[in-house]
């Protein structure tokens, strides 16, 4: 999920592929720390395919949980809080627990 440009721009000196046999479409890393790596991606290349939020173990790439998102929801940022994660897109905020279950949705129209 790291382009050549991002490697050069971010001064990345090494990396390892923790998901060598997986294929992601339109992937984004939204959050990472020592315990969790949250990514957002599409399961296929079709433009109407909804996004999926997935939590991986940052060292092994093991999938901790996967949560399908509502149609055409493309998250921009994720932040951790004591009971899980808060994700935001252009208009809304979503609260997920530590198991990936959506517990709240706030519209910011």
PENOR-V697345 format. One record per run of one state. SS is the DSSP state (@ for helix, = for strand, . for the rest). FROM is the first residue (numbers start at 1). TO is the last residue. If there is no record, write none. Layout:
[[SS & FROM & TO] [SS & FROM & TO]]
This chain:
[[. & 1 & 3] [@ & 4 & 9] [. & 10 & 24] [= & 25 & 32] [. & 33 & 36] [= & 37 & 42] [. & 43 & 50] [= & 51 & 56] [. & 57 & 62] [= & 63 & 68] [. & 69 & 76] [= & 77 & 81] [. & 82 & 83] [= & 84 & 88] [. & 89 & 91] [= & 92 & 97] [. & 98 & 101] [= & 102 & 107] [. & 108 & 109]]
